[in-house]
């Protein structure tokens, strides 16, 4: 019973954030520019930063939906964990902040 409530509650932030990223990628693309400038040549990614940010949003939306609906929740969780790495490096670099 708790899983049926907890999964959608946890997934909601990823679904909402994924939709917002798809609709308005500009601010997130600007925040991710330093990271993307290093990663694009290293990984051979396309040079369209908004496209890459939107792809991350699609992954958040898909993973959140899988987790919320209970369809392939482990795969959805793995996708969400994968999206958190670039998101944390680009936008939540707490280790660079002072006390």
One Martini backbone bead per residue (centre of mass of N, CA, C, O) as a GRO file, in nm:
protein
   99
    1UNK     BB    1   0.058   0.063  -0.021
    2UNK     BB    2   0.295   0.261   0.006
    3UNK     BB    3   0.401   0.238  -0.287
    4UNK     BB    4   0.141   0.353  -0.424
    5UNK     BB    5   0.211   0.639  -0.294
    6UNK     BB    6   0.523   0.696  -0.318
    7UNK     BB    7   0.585   0.688  -0.620
    8UNK     BB    8   0.414   0.933  -0.718
    9UNK     BB    9   0.539   1.136  -0.524
   10UNK     BB   10   0.831   1.110  -0.629
   11UNK     BB   11   0.768   1.146  -0.944
   12UNK     BB   12   0.641   1.432  -0.969
   13UNK     BB   13   0.902   1.611  -0.990
   14UNK     BB   14   0.996   1.482  -1.261
   15UNK     BB   15   0.752   1.542  -1.436
   16UNK     BB   16   0.742   1.848  -1.397
   17UNK     BB   17   1.038   1.907  -1.476
   18UNK     BB   18   1.028   1.779  -1.757
   19UNK     BB   19   0.809   1.964  -1.874
   20UNK     BB   20   0.956   2.233  -1.821
   21UNK     BB   21   1.205   2.164  -1.992
   22UNK     BB   22   1.054   2.137  -2.261
   23UNK     BB   23   0.930   2.431  -2.260
   24UNK     BB   24   1.201   2.567  -2.082
   25UNK     BB   25   1.541   2.541  -2.166
   26UNK     BB   26   1.714   2.802  -2.140
   27UNK     BB   27   1.804   2.820  -1.837
   28UNK     BB   28   1.930   2.535  -1.827
   29UNK     BB   29   2.132   2.578  -2.058
   30UNK     BB   30   2.291   2.804  -1.918
   31UNK     BB   31   2.367   2.634  -1.663
   32UNK     BB   32   2.502   2.394  -1.853
   33UNK     BB   33   2.733   2.513  -2.027
   34UNK     BB   34   2.999   2.435  -1.881
   35UNK     BB   35   2.948   2.129  -1.900
   36UNK     BB   36   2.887   2.106  -2.209
   37UNK     BB   37   3.161   2.219  -2.311
   38UNK     BB   38   3.310   1.956  -2.205
   39UNK     BB   39   3.117   1.709  -2.312
   40UNK     BB   40   3.071   1.729  -2.616
   41UNK     BB   41   3.358   1.651  -2.724
   42UNK     BB   42   3.402   1.393  -2.551
   43UNK     BB   43   3.109   1.247  -2.656
   44UNK     BB   44   2.988   1.354  -2.935
   45UNK     BB   45   2.780   1.570  -2.919
   46UNK     BB   46   2.563   1.783  -2.987
   47UNK     BB   47   2.566   2.154  -3.014
   48UNK     BB   48   2.271   2.147  -2.877
   49UNK     BB   49   2.177   2.246  -2.570
   50UNK     BB   50   1.865   2.236  -2.575
   51UNK     BB   51   1.844   1.946  -2.670
   52UNK     BB   52   1.989   1.816  -2.426
   53UNK     BB   53   1.794   1.925  -2.214
   54UNK     BB   54   1.541   1.796  -2.334
   55UNK     BB   55   1.639   1.504  -2.310
   56UNK     BB   56   1.645   1.512  -2.003
   57UNK     BB   57   1.341   1.572  -1.976
   58UNK     BB   58   1.241   1.313  -2.108
   59UNK     BB   59   1.372   1.124  -1.905
   60UNK     BB   60   1.221   1.231  -1.659
   61UNK     BB   61   0.938   1.179  -1.763
   62UNK     BB   62   0.965   0.875  -1.818
   63UNK     BB   63   1.069   0.783  -1.540
   64UNK     BB   64   0.836   0.905  -1.374
   65UNK     BB   65   0.608   0.747  -1.513
   66UNK     BB   66   0.709   0.463  -1.448
   67UNK     BB   67   0.707   0.499  -1.143
   68UNK     BB   68   0.410   0.595  -1.098
   69UNK     BB   69   0.272   0.337  -1.253
   70UNK     BB   70   0.463   0.064  -1.216
   71UNK     BB   71   0.617   0.055  -1.489
   72UNK     BB   72   0.919  -0.023  -1.467
   73UNK     BB   73   1.054   0.100  -1.193
   74UNK     BB   74   1.359   0.031  -1.222
   75UNK     BB   75   1.410   0.171  -1.486
   76UNK     BB   76   1.306   0.449  -1.400
   77UNK     BB   77   1.512   0.482  -1.170
   78UNK     BB   78   1.764   0.467  -1.348
   79UNK     BB   79   1.698   0.709  -1.521
   80UNK     BB   80   1.683   0.914  -1.290
   81UNK     BB   81   1.971   0.874  -1.192
   82UNK     BB   82   2.099   0.963  -1.464
   83UNK     BB   83   1.976   1.260  -1.458
   84UNK     BB   84   2.114   1.358  -1.188
   85UNK     BB   85   2.404   1.398  -1.268
   86UNK     BB   86   2.391   1.645  -1.467
   87UNK     BB   87   2.210   1.820  -1.290
   88UNK     BB   88   2.402   1.847  -1.050
   89UNK     BB   89   2.653   1.953  -1.202
   90UNK     BB   90   2.502   2.209  -1.335
   91UNK     BB   91   2.280   2.319  -1.084
   92UNK     BB   92   2.399   2.163  -0.790
   93UNK     BB   93   2.689   2.294  -0.686
   94UNK     BB   94   2.752   2.282  -0.357
   95UNK     BB   95   3.078   2.262  -0.347
   96UNK     BB   96   3.108   2.581  -0.450
   97UNK     BB   97   2.999   2.673  -0.191
   98UNK     BB   98   2.986   2.855   0.076
   99UNK     BB   99   2.922   2.892   0.418
   0.00000   0.00000   0.00000
